[in-house]
Amino acid sequence: MNNHKDNQSPRLSTPLAYREGQGGESVGGESYISRRSFLKLVGAGAVATTAALTGCKSKKQQAIEDEYKQQLEPPTGKMTYRKNPKNGDKVSLLGYGMMRLPTLPAKEGEDAEFDQEMINQQIDYAIEHGMNYFDTSPAYSRGLSERCTGIALSRHKRSEYYIATKLSNFAPETQTREASIEMYHNSMRELQVDYIDYYLLHAIGGGGMDAFNARYMDNGILDYLVEERAAGRIRNLGFSYHGEVEVFDTLLSWNDKYHWDFVQIELNYLDWDYANEINDSNTDASYLYAELQKRGIPAVIMEPLLGGRLAKVPQFVANELKRRDPEHSVASWAFRYAGTPEGVLTVLSGMTYMEHLKDNLLSYCPLVPLTEDEQRFLDDDIARKLFSMENIPCTNCKYCMPCPYGIDIPGIFGHYNKCKNDGTLPNDVLDKHYMRLRRNYLIGLDRAVPRLRQANHCIQCGQCEPHCPQNIRIVRELQKIDQFVEDLNTNKAILEQKEE
């Protein structure tokens, strides 16, 4: 166990006074458009995700989504900013994670092309509404995220945005000094910049200290990046963390030498106290945040929605959230939670659709920090209920992709988790609804994941597992789902025989 619960400090107080006014009332002089009719059925951001998982939209879902798109319009000039204590940067509390980029319709047998026009539009809209932090990586979006981001941002003044990217030298062939330096310089070429505002050692912790040393120490790259910071080509140097806490602790113990300007951690109301309990390879966010606060290091937050899981919570959980705040989305609770702590510099969100961007902007234009009562409600009630669900902890980051054999790992896990959350898994053949649930599960799976990309085609090579930030035992989980689907097909034959 690595959750360090004995060492964690209490959450620090919010830097902003709680401001009254939600829903149709005024916040900071700006009237918010009511979204009650949309949110009474689903949380914002869940509609598009649900459609992607099931492969279809009901007429009611489509009507709700159409109304949502028409009503939702965040105010301009209301973004909440945080000041970087290291250099005075005024950073938007909402940061754009350029991982889940919009795509054009895919041709059969081909990967979908990224929709550069839509990327441009969304970045324009984000900047217009006060966002100025854009996070990317050479590893994102099949290696094209930096290029797409650079095209979109180069149309704006360089002073209007901060660029964050990473040294993503995961593959052994990229870990030589020469290859790592080339990756760093290529990032600037793709992004069309001559300096990087926030540069990260990417996903330290995976593989332990041996992997960290191979990527950054044995080749002298960390010292090289420190020199680049001194030269001004890197303005802030930090790291993102997933994996073994020994690596996180070691790098923080080096703070007097390397002077980390920021650190990126996973923080949300489920991971605050349950990350380690869900997966003993992970570390509770309460510990990570407290350790950064001790040293005065700003925290950049990733996975505030756990890859969308906290936007599409089970209906009984959504009902509880909406009873407390019927005017705002399920997702807004998670964003307010991630943005409330005073040591948070910015909260990253990968926003594929314009409606997601707009809803998230409403959460931070301006931020209404959580009250102590709301914080207890999420920590002690909602998080506990979600922890008891025991879902596969996939965040849809796609680090495991592409699978060399074409398996759609996030799609398979996403469909299974959705049905489990909805209470529609066909688990009991004696249930009078079993045949309907069985049929719906299999049809939904075929719509969400093409048959040639489903779990039964996994050859158990294990190439995906070292890349998973959540340390999921992917092969084992795919085997379980494959057996589950096989049982569904076997049970159908048995039941049909009995009927005959």
Backbone torsions as a table, in degrees:
resi	resn	phi	psi	omega
1	MET	NA	139.3	-176.7
2	ASN	-132.5	29.8	-172.5
3	ASN	-84.5	-10.8	174.0
4	HIS	54.0	36.2	-174.5
5	LYS	-62.5	-30.9	-178.9
6	ASP	-67.2	-20.6	-175.1
7	ASN	-101.2	-5.0	-172.2
8	GLN	-74.8	145.6	178.8
9	SER	-99.8	158.8	177.7
10	PRO	-65.4	152.8	178.1
11	ARG	-61.3	137.6	179.7
12	LEU	-77.7	157.2	-176.1
13	SER	-69.4	155.8	-179.3
14	THR	-68.0	145.5	179.5
15	PRO	-79.4	-12.3	-175.8
16	LEU	-117.2	139.8	175.8
17	ALA	-67.6	145.9	177.8
18	TYR	-65.9	130.0	-177.0
19	ARG	-109.4	128.0	-179.4
20	GLU	-71.7	158.4	174.1
21	GLY	109.6	105.9	176.6
22	GLN	-139.0	175.1	177.4
23	GLY	62.2	-121.5	-177.1
24	GLY	-88.4	1.7	-178.9
25	GLU	-87.4	175.0	-175.6
26	SER	-87.5	135.0	172.8
27	VAL	-124.0	114.0	-179.4
28	GLY	61.4	30.2	177.8
29	GLY	85.6	1.5	-177.4
30	GLU	-113.6	127.4	178.4
31	SER	-82.0	134.0	178.6
32	TYR	-94.6	138.4	176.9
33	ILE	-74.3	135.5	-179.9
34	SER	-67.0	138.8	176.5
35	ARG	-122.0	20.8	-174.4
36	ARG	-57.4	-41.9	-175.6
37	SER	-66.3	-30.2	177.0
38	PHE	-77.8	-44.1	-169.7
39	LEU	-82.6	-8.4	-179.3
40	LYS	-68.4	-17.6	-179.5
41	LEU	-110.9	-41.3	-177.1
42	VAL	-140.2	157.4	175.0
43	GLY	-77.7	145.5	178.9
44	ALA	-59.4	140.8	-177.7
45	GLY	91.3	-18.6	-176.9
46	ALA	-82.4	-27.6	-174.6
47	VAL	-62.1	-52.1	-178.1
48	ALA	-64.7	-37.7	-179.7
49	THR	-67.0	-42.8	179.3
50	THR	-60.9	-42.3	179.5
51	ALA	-63.1	-38.0	-180.0
52	ALA	-66.1	-34.9	-177.5
53	LEU	-77.3	-36.7	-175.4
54	THR	-93.4	-17.7	178.5
55	GLY	81.3	6.9	179.3
56	CYS	-155.1	161.4	175.6
57	LYS	-126.1	136.5	173.2
58	SER	-76.1	164.2	177.9
59	LYS	-61.8	-36.8	179.4
60	LYS	-65.8	-44.1	178.0
61	GLN	-59.5	-44.9	-177.8
62	GLN	-64.4	-40.7	179.1
63	ALA	-64.1	-40.8	178.9
64	ILE	-64.7	-44.9	-179.1
65	GLU	-63.8	-40.7	178.8
66	ASP	-62.3	-42.4	178.9
67	GLU	-65.8	-40.8	179.2
68	TYR	-58.3	-46.4	-178.9
69	LYS	-63.3	-34.2	-178.4
70	GLN	-76.0	-36.7	-173.5
71	GLN	-83.2	-36.9	-167.2
72	LEU	-74.8	115.0	177.8
73	GLU	-148.9	101.3	-178.3
74	PRO	-70.1	154.2	-179.8
75	PRO	-76.3	154.6	171.9
76	THR	-94.9	156.2	177.5
77	GLY	74.8	14.3	-176.1
78	LYS	-120.3	4.6	-178.1
79	MET	-58.8	137.4	171.5
80	THR	-82.1	133.1	179.6
81	TYR	-118.0	152.7	172.6
82	ARG	-119.8	141.6	179.3
83	LYS	-92.4	125.9	176.6
84	ASN	-72.3	115.1	-176.6
85	PRO	-66.8	-16.1	-179.0
86	LYS	-75.7	-34.4	-173.6
87	ASN	-145.4	1.0	178.3
88	GLY	84.3	4.1	177.0
89	ASP	-55.2	135.1	175.3
90	LYS	-97.9	102.5	-169.2
91	VAL	-107.8	134.3	177.3
92	SER	-65.5	138.4	-178.1
93	LEU	-65.4	-29.0	173.4
94	LEU	-96.1	121.1	176.5
95	GLY	-108.7	149.3	-177.1
96	TYR	-94.7	114.1	174.1
97	GLY	-86.2	114.3	-173.6
98	MET	-90.3	51.4	-178.3
99	MET	-103.4	-42.2	-174.4
100	ARG	-105.3	71.5	-173.5
101	LEU	-78.3	148.5	177.3
102	PRO	-66.2	148.2	-178.9
103	THR	-125.9	161.5	172.5
104	LEU	-83.9	161.6	176.5
105	PRO	-55.8	133.8	-175.9
106	ALA	-82.2	143.1	170.9
107	LYS	-80.7	150.4	-176.3
108	GLU	-57.3	128.6	177.5
109	GLY	80.7	5.1	-178.3
110	GLU	-126.2	153.5	173.6
111	ASP	-70.9	144.6	178.8
112	ALA	-68.7	139.7	175.4
113	GLU	-79.4	149.1	178.7
114	PHE	-76.8	141.1	-175.3
115	ASP	-88.0	87.9	-175.4
116	GLN	-62.1	-36.4	179.4
117	GLU	-61.4	-43.0	179.1
118	MET	-70.2	-38.1	176.2
119	ILE	-58.3	-44.7	178.2
120	ASN	-59.6	-46.0	-178.3
121	GLN	-62.0	-42.5	-177.5
122	GLN	-69.2	-39.2	177.5
123	ILE	-67.8	-39.9	176.1
124	ASP	-58.0	-45.6	-178.2
125	TYR	-64.8	-41.8	179.7
126	ALA	-61.1	-47.2	-179.8
127	ILE	-64.9	-39.8	177.8
128	GLU	-58.5	-32.0	-177.9
129	HIS	-99.5	17.3	168.4
130	GLY	99.6	-2.7	178.9
131	MET	-74.3	138.9	179.8
132	ASN	-140.0	7.2	-178.8
133	TYR	-117.6	120.3	-176.3
134	PHE	-126.2	121.1	-171.6
135	ASP	-112.0	127.3	-178.4
136	THR	-141.3	-171.4	-179.2
137	SER	-167.4	151.1	173.1
138	PRO	-62.0	-17.7	-176.4
139	ALA	-91.8	-10.3	-173.9
140	TYR	-83.0	151.4	171.7
141	SER	50.7	54.1	178.8
142	ARG	55.3	33.3	177.2
143	GLY	81.6	7.3	-174.4
144	LEU	-110.9	0.2	-176.3
145	SER	-62.0	-45.6	-178.9
146	GLU	-60.8	-41.7	-179.6
147	ARG	-63.3	-48.8	179.8
148	CYS	-61.9	-41.2	179.5
149	THR	-65.1	-43.1	179.9
150	GLY	-62.1	-41.7	178.5
151	ILE	-60.4	-45.7	-176.8
152	ALA	-69.0	-45.5	-175.1
153	LEU	-75.4	-28.4	-177.9
154	SER	-64.6	-12.9	177.7
155	ARG	-81.4	-2.9	-179.8
156	HIS	-117.1	162.9	175.9
157	LYS	-63.6	139.5	-177.9
158	ARG	-61.4	-27.7	-179.4
159	SER	-74.0	-8.6	-176.4
160	GLU	-87.9	-7.0	-174.7
161	TYR	-149.6	154.3	170.8
162	TYR	-108.1	133.3	177.2
163	ILE	-102.3	129.6	171.2
164	ALA	-118.3	128.2	172.6
165	THR	-144.3	-178.5	-163.7
166	LYS	-138.0	156.0	169.1
167	LEU	-91.5	94.8	-172.4
168	SER	-97.1	55.7	-175.5
169	ASN	-88.6	63.0	-178.1
170	PHE	-74.8	-41.8	-176.1
171	ALA	-73.0	139.6	-178.9
172	PRO	-53.3	-35.7	-178.1
173	GLU	-69.8	-14.4	178.1
174	THR	-98.3	3.8	-173.0
175	GLN	-96.5	-2.4	173.0
176	THR	-68.3	161.2	179.2
177	ARG	-59.9	-44.6	-177.1
178	GLU	-64.7	-44.9	-177.8
179	ALA	-67.5	-38.1	179.9
180	SER	-68.1	-41.0	177.6
181	ILE	-64.5	-38.7	178.2
182	GLU	-64.9	-39.4	177.4
183	MET	-61.6	-42.8	178.9
184	TYR	-60.9	-48.3	-179.2
185	HIS	-69.1	-34.1	179.0
186	ASN	-66.1	-32.4	176.4
187	SER	-59.4	-42.2	179.7
188	MET	-67.2	-35.9	177.5
189	ARG	-65.7	-46.8	-178.6
190	GLU	-64.6	-37.7	-178.0
191	LEU	-83.5	-7.9	177.9
192	GLN	60.3	44.9	178.7
193	VAL	-132.7	161.4	176.3
194	ASP	-110.9	5.0	169.4
195	TYR	-153.6	157.0	-179.9
196	ILE	-116.0	129.7	-175.3
197	ASP	-71.6	-46.5	-177.1
198	TYR	-133.6	111.3	-176.5
199	TYR	-115.4	135.5	-173.1
200	LEU	-122.2	143.0	159.7
201	LEU	-74.5	121.4	-165.0
202	HIS	-87.5	121.2	170.4
203	ALA	55.8	54.0	174.5
204	ILE	-69.3	151.4	-179.4
205	GLY	113.2	-34.5	175.9
206	GLY	-68.2	123.3	-178.3
207	GLY	85.6	1.1	175.8
208	GLY	73.0	-165.8	-176.4
209	MET	-66.3	-29.9	178.9
210	ASP	-61.2	-46.0	179.1
211	ALA	-66.3	-40.4	179.4
212	PHE	-62.0	-45.4	-179.6
213	ASN	-62.5	-40.2	179.8
214	ALA	-64.9	-35.9	-175.7
215	ARG	-81.4	-33.8	-168.3
216	TYR	-131.2	-20.5	-173.7
217	MET	-105.5	-50.8	-176.1
218	ASP	-61.4	-29.2	-179.5
219	ASN	-93.7	-0.6	178.4
220	GLY	74.4	12.7	-173.5
221	ILE	-70.2	-37.0	179.6
222	LEU	-61.2	-44.7	177.6
223	ASP	-63.0	-36.5	177.7
224	TYR	-62.1	-43.2	-179.1
225	LEU	-67.8	-34.5	174.9
226	VAL	-62.0	-40.1	176.6
227	GLU	-65.2	-38.6	177.7
228	GLU	-64.7	-36.2	175.6
229	ARG	-64.5	-43.8	179.1
230	ALA	-61.5	-31.8	179.7
231	ALA	-81.0	-8.6	177.5
232	GLY	90.5	-1.3	179.0
233	ARG	-80.8	-18.2	166.9
234	ILE	-120.3	123.2	-178.1
235	ARG	-87.8	-34.1	178.9
236	ASN	-139.0	133.6	-178.4
237	LEU	-118.5	129.5	179.0
238	GLY	-153.5	-159.9	179.5
239	PHE	-151.0	156.5	171.0
240	SER	-107.3	147.0	-171.7
241	TYR	-122.5	130.5	166.4
242	HIS	-144.8	138.7	169.3
243	GLY	113.9	-136.7	-171.3
244	GLU	-73.0	125.2	-174.9
245	VAL	-67.5	-21.5	177.6
246	GLU	-56.8	-38.0	-178.8
247	VAL	-69.5	-43.8	176.6
248	PHE	-57.2	-49.2	-179.1
249	ASP	-63.6	-39.0	-179.9
250	THR	-64.1	-45.6	-179.2
251	LEU	-65.3	-35.8	176.4
252	LEU	-68.6	-31.7	176.8
253	SER	-68.5	-17.2	177.2
254	TRP	-92.4	9.0	-173.3
255	ASN	-60.5	-35.0	179.0
256	ASP	-63.5	-26.0	179.9
257	LYS	-89.2	-45.9	-172.1
258	TYR	-98.6	-17.0	175.4
259	HIS	53.0	65.2	-179.6
260	TRP	-59.5	129.7	-178.8
261	ASP	-84.8	-22.8	179.5
262	PHE	-169.3	162.1	176.4
263	VAL	-140.5	137.7	-179.1
264	GLN	-102.2	124.4	-178.4
265	ILE	-131.4	160.1	174.3
266	GLU	-87.0	123.7	-178.3
267	LEU	-144.3	127.2	174.6
268	ASN	-162.1	173.9	-172.5
269	TYR	-74.1	-11.7	172.7
270	LEU	-87.7	-41.3	-178.7
271	ASP	-77.2	-13.9	-177.7
272	TRP	-56.2	-48.1	-179.9
273	ASP	-118.7	-7.5	-170.2
274	TYR	-120.7	2.2	-178.0
275	ALA	-58.4	-44.5	-178.6
276	ASN	-72.5	-33.7	179.8
277	GLU	-70.8	-33.1	177.6
278	ILE	-71.7	-39.6	-179.2
279	ASN	-149.3	114.9	-172.7
280	ASP	-70.5	0.1	172.5
281	SER	-87.9	-8.9	-179.0
282	ASN	-102.5	170.4	-176.1
283	THR	-126.0	137.3	180.0
284	ASP	-59.9	137.5	-179.6
285	ALA	-63.2	-29.0	179.5
286	SER	-59.9	-37.9	178.2
287	TYR	-71.3	-46.8	-177.7
288	LEU	-59.8	-47.2	-178.2
289	TYR	-63.4	-43.9	-179.0
290	ALA	-61.9	-39.2	-179.9
291	GLU	-66.3	-36.3	176.4
292	LEU	-68.9	-40.5	180.0
293	GLN	-62.2	-38.1	179.0
294	LYS	-56.8	-32.0	-174.4
295	ARG	-103.9	1.4	179.5
296	GLY	68.5	29.6	-179.8
297	ILE	-95.7	123.7	179.0
298	PRO	-62.9	144.3	179.2
299	ALA	-104.5	128.2	168.2
300	VAL	-99.0	131.0	-171.3
301	ILE	-103.5	129.7	172.1
302	MET	-115.3	161.3	178.3
303	GLU	55.0	47.2	175.1
304	PRO	-63.9	-23.8	178.1
305	LEU	-107.6	6.7	-176.9
306	LEU	52.5	51.6	179.1
307	GLY	66.2	25.1	179.5
308	GLY	99.5	-10.3	-177.0
309	ARG	-61.9	-33.6	-178.0
310	LEU	-86.2	0.4	171.1
311	ALA	-97.3	-20.9	-178.7
312	LYS	-126.3	57.7	180.0
313	VAL	-71.4	162.5	176.3
314	PRO	-54.0	151.3	-173.0
315	GLN	-59.2	-37.7	-178.0
316	PHE	-67.3	-30.0	175.2
317	VAL	-74.1	-42.7	177.2
318	ALA	-58.1	-38.2	-179.9
319	ASN	-62.6	-39.8	178.1
320	GLU	-64.2	-43.5	179.9
321	LEU	-64.0	-40.6	-177.5
322	LYS	-73.6	-28.3	174.4
323	ARG	-63.8	-36.3	178.4
324	ARG	-73.9	-33.9	-177.4
325	ASP	-150.7	84.9	-174.9
326	PRO	-70.3	-15.2	-174.0
327	GLU	-87.8	-16.7	-174.2
328	HIS	-118.9	163.1	-172.3
329	SER	-75.8	161.3	172.3
330	VAL	-58.3	-41.4	-179.1
331	ALA	-62.8	-32.4	-175.7
332	SER	-62.1	-31.4	176.4
333	TRP	-59.4	-44.9	-178.6
334	ALA	-66.9	-39.0	-180.0
335	PHE	-68.8	-40.2	176.8
336	ARG	-64.4	-37.1	178.7
337	TYR	-62.7	-46.6	-177.6
338	ALA	-70.2	-29.7	-175.3
339	GLY	-90.4	-12.5	-175.2
340	THR	-71.5	-42.2	-176.2
341	PRO	-58.6	139.6	-172.3
342	GLU	-68.8	-22.8	-178.5
343	GLY	-85.0	1.9	-178.9
344	VAL	-84.9	125.5	178.6
345	LEU	-85.9	-46.2	178.4
346	THR	-156.6	155.6	-179.1
347	VAL	-117.6	119.2	-176.1
348	LEU	-87.3	141.5	174.2
349	SER	-141.0	130.2	173.6
350	GLY	-85.6	110.4	-169.8
351	MET	-115.6	101.8	-177.6
352	THR	-74.6	-37.2	-172.9
353	TYR	-112.1	148.8	179.8
354	MET	-59.0	-35.9	-179.5
355	GLU	-65.3	-31.6	175.6
356	HIS	-67.3	-44.7	178.9
357	LEU	-57.6	-45.8	-177.8
358	LYS	-65.0	-44.0	-179.4
359	ASP	-63.5	-41.4	-179.8
360	ASN	-67.8	-35.3	175.6
361	LEU	-61.5	-38.1	178.3
362	LEU	-61.6	-29.7	179.6
363	SER	-70.4	-25.3	-174.5
364	TYR	-121.9	10.8	179.9
365	CYS	-119.2	68.6	-3.8
366	PRO	-95.9	173.6	172.1
367	LEU	-69.9	133.0	166.3
368	VAL	-104.2	100.3	-174.8
369	PRO	-58.3	153.1	176.4
370	LEU	-64.7	141.0	168.4
371	THR	-76.6	166.3	177.4
372	GLU	-61.5	-37.2	179.7
373	ASP	-66.0	-43.0	178.6
374	GLU	-65.3	-37.4	178.7
375	GLN	-64.1	-43.1	177.0
376	ARG	-63.5	-38.9	178.5
377	PHE	-58.0	-45.0	179.4
378	LEU	-71.7	-44.2	-176.3
379	ASP	-68.8	-46.4	-169.1
380	ASP	-93.7	-21.4	-175.5
381	ASP	-112.8	-64.6	-173.6
382	ILE	-65.9	-48.3	-178.6
383	ALA	-61.9	-39.7	179.7
384	ARG	-62.5	-41.7	179.2
385	LYS	-64.8	-43.6	-179.7
386	LEU	-66.4	-38.0	178.0
387	PHE	-59.8	-36.9	-178.2
388	SER	-70.4	-13.4	-179.3
389	MET	-72.6	-26.5	178.3
390	GLU	54.7	50.8	175.5
391	ASN	-75.4	165.1	168.9
392	ILE	-69.8	122.7	-170.8
393	PRO	-79.3	50.3	179.8
394	CYS	-84.8	132.1	179.1
395	THR	-103.8	7.2	179.8
396	ASN	61.5	30.0	179.7
397	CYS	-73.3	-20.8	178.2
398	LYS	67.4	19.3	174.6
399	TYR	-62.9	-26.3	-180.0
400	CYS	-76.4	-8.9	-174.6
401	MET	-103.5	155.1	-1.1
402	PRO	-81.2	143.0	172.6
403	CYS	-72.0	132.5	-179.2
404	PRO	-62.1	-15.7	179.8
405	TYR	-111.6	12.4	170.9
406	GLY	83.1	8.2	-178.0
407	ILE	-70.6	131.9	176.9
408	ASP	-89.3	82.0	-173.8
409	ILE	-61.7	-52.0	-179.5
410	PRO	-63.0	-35.2	179.4
411	GLY	-64.6	-41.6	179.1
412	ILE	-64.4	-47.7	-179.9
413	PHE	-65.6	-39.2	-178.5
414	GLY	-62.9	-42.8	179.8
415	HIS	-65.8	-42.5	-180.0
416	TYR	-62.8	-47.1	-179.2
417	ASN	-62.5	-39.7	-178.9
418	LYS	-61.9	-47.2	-179.3
419	CYS	-65.4	-36.5	177.7
420	LYS	-65.3	-44.4	179.2
421	ASN	-63.2	-36.8	-178.8
422	ASP	-79.6	-5.9	-178.2
423	GLY	71.4	27.5	-176.0
424	THR	-113.5	15.7	174.5
425	LEU	-69.7	130.4	179.4
426	PRO	-82.5	86.4	-172.9
427	ASN	-99.3	-22.9	-171.7
428	ASP	-121.2	111.9	-178.3
429	VAL	-67.0	-16.9	179.2
430	LEU	-87.1	-10.2	176.9
431	ASP	-66.1	132.5	-177.9
432	LYS	-64.0	-18.2	179.4
433	HIS	-97.2	5.3	-171.9
434	TYR	-57.1	-48.1	-175.1
435	MET	-63.5	-37.8	178.1
436	ARG	-68.0	-44.5	179.6
437	LEU	-64.4	-40.3	178.7
438	ARG	-61.0	-47.8	-179.8
439	ARG	-61.6	-44.5	-179.1
440	ASN	-63.7	-38.9	-179.7
441	TYR	-64.1	-47.1	-176.7
442	LEU	-69.0	-40.5	177.7
443	ILE	-65.6	-43.1	178.6
444	GLY	-62.1	-38.4	177.9
445	LEU	-63.9	-44.2	179.6
446	ASP	-64.4	-32.1	178.2
447	ARG	-75.8	-35.2	-178.2
448	ALA	-79.9	-35.0	-174.2
449	VAL	-136.4	119.9	176.8
450	PRO	-55.9	147.1	-172.5
451	ARG	-58.5	-35.0	-179.7
452	LEU	-72.5	-6.8	-179.2
453	ARG	-113.6	13.9	-178.7
454	GLN	-88.2	172.9	-168.5
455	ALA	-62.1	-27.1	-177.6
456	ASN	-69.2	-9.8	177.7
457	HIS	-97.1	1.3	176.6
458	CYS	-70.3	130.5	179.4
459	ILE	-98.8	6.3	175.4
460	GLN	65.1	38.2	178.8
461	CYS	-73.1	-26.0	176.7
462	GLY	77.6	8.8	-178.5
463	GLN	-65.3	-23.1	-177.4
464	CYS	-75.1	-33.5	-166.2
465	GLU	-63.9	-40.1	-179.9
466	PRO	-63.8	-17.9	-176.0
467	HIS	-93.2	-5.2	-174.4
468	CYS	-81.0	115.5	178.8
469	PRO	-63.8	-24.5	-179.7
470	GLN	-88.7	-0.4	179.4
471	ASN	56.1	37.7	176.9
472	ILE	-72.0	139.1	173.2
473	ARG	-81.2	81.8	-167.3
474	ILE	-61.1	-45.4	-177.7
475	VAL	-60.3	-44.3	179.9
476	ARG	-62.2	-42.8	-179.1
477	GLU	-67.7	-38.0	176.5
478	LEU	-64.4	-39.1	177.6
479	GLN	-61.9	-41.1	179.4
480	LYS	-62.6	-44.5	-179.2
481	ILE	-68.8	-38.8	176.4
482	ASP	-58.9	-44.1	179.1
483	GLN	-66.3	-37.4	178.0
484	PHE	-60.8	-46.3	179.5
485	VAL	-66.1	-39.9	178.1
486	GLU	-62.2	-39.8	178.2
487	ASP	-64.5	-37.6	177.7
488	LEU	-60.4	-44.3	179.7
489	ASN	-68.0	-39.0	178.5
490	THR	-65.8	-43.5	-179.3
491	ASN	-63.6	-33.5	177.8
492	LYS	-61.5	-45.7	-179.1
493	ALA	-62.7	-41.2	179.9
494	ILE	-64.0	-45.7	-178.8
495	LEU	-65.0	-37.8	179.1
496	GLU	-65.5	-38.1	178.0
497	GLN	-63.0	-40.4	-179.1
498	LYS	-65.4	-37.9	179.3
499	GLU	-65.1	-34.4	178.4
500	GLU	-69.7	NA	NA
